[in-house]
């Protein structure tokens, strides 16, 4: 059988003129004819690649994606609590920062390692169960590391902007296993996040408290040694006691000196008064009462006579005359005469002397008391000066001890507060809520169809490329129209070649 284009020589294109070689020129219509000519080769390449692609697509498994969502709210674990003092206390991060932190915890390798340990390597990767069981410790660690990476590749954790919900999905060939792995991951996450967010600072705080307690014990020992060295039991109590004692002694000294001046003044006045008083004075003197007695006797006699006589009788008149004479003598003082008298010590002079002696004794006593008070005040002042000299060293030791005691107290409060917070947080997950737990998906997704379509497209493209390469590699001018364009000459006729005889 002959082809209408079989006349073309199997050699290089003919040359026109010396040293010039023409290249075949094609029109778009020529490619359809030329590719049809290579249909056998193209069909073979297309079929081979499509067959391989379909076989590869059939080996792909159907994967099931389990989905779950978690609601995250700001909790106590994110509120800043300083270890010492109150600087920055109560500060909290933004919601986006909280969400990003929780996402990173969900993506952590340790969390996937705990999931594998809880479910079991053999259940998650049944095809590698035998190899894992027979592997050595080092090989098991390598297989476990690869398994963690494989779980991470199948795990997807993301969150939408301006929301507090985290979406988690996991892909696995087994629908039940995908839901089990995802639910186990969330359960382990609820426990693991507490360890990350709450337990991190507790050992450091306890260690730091122990350091401060040791330093506090050393400061107490140094302070006690300082007090013993200076023979002081309680510095503050002794200082207050000395201050109170000096105040009391000062007041007492002022009172003693005031009393001494008062006693001195009284002594001077008593001495002057005693000089003015006589040492002896008359104690008593007896007066002569004969005239008075005589007058009384006459009056008694007159009364007696009135009992016998009338008032105008001569006896009554004689008695009245006598009475008148005696009364006139008494009035004129002619009846008075000195009686017996007695002298003795002046009691006022004696009293002044007694008081003078007592005041002199009191003055001597006050002077001695004042001297004793001055000596005591000098001793107290010396003790106060000694305390003043050693007070800077005492204050330094006391200040260091108080600072350490404050730090120990603050750290103790911090430890107890953290323990309470951890206990509350361990007992509840109020800040983390599982909005939707994972369930076994009923529909799976597979790449068989996309791979088959891509294989079909790749096979068609490859076959077309092979056909074009074959067309361009063929020598000669393939068609009359191409020859006319190549040589710029009209083609008047074509003749086919006959099949060679054998």
Secondary structure, DSSP 8 states (H G I E B T S, - for coil): ---TTTTS-SSS--BSSTT-B------HHHHHHHHHHTHHHHHHHHHHHHHHHHHHHHH---BEEEEEEEEE---GGGS---SSSSTTTT----HHHHHHHHHHHHT-HHHHHHHHHHH-HHHH-GGGHHHHHHS-HHHHHHHHHHHHHHHHHHEEEEE-TT--EEEEEEEESSHHHHHHHHHHHHHHHHHHHHHHHHSHHHHHHHHHHHHHHHHHHHHHHHHHHHHHHTT-S-HHHHHHHHHHHHHHHHHHHHHHHHHHHHHHHHHHHHHHHHHHS-SEEEEEE----HHHHHHHHHHHHHHHHHTTS-TTSHHHHHHHHHHHHHHHHHHHTTT-----EEEEE-HHHHHHHHHHHHHHHHHHHHHHHHHHHHHHHHHHHHHHHHHHHHHHHHHHHHHHHHHHHHHHHHHHHHHHHHHHHHHHHHH--TTEEEEE-----SS-B-SHHHHHHHHHHHHHHHHHHHHHHHHHHS-S--SHHHHHHHHT--------------
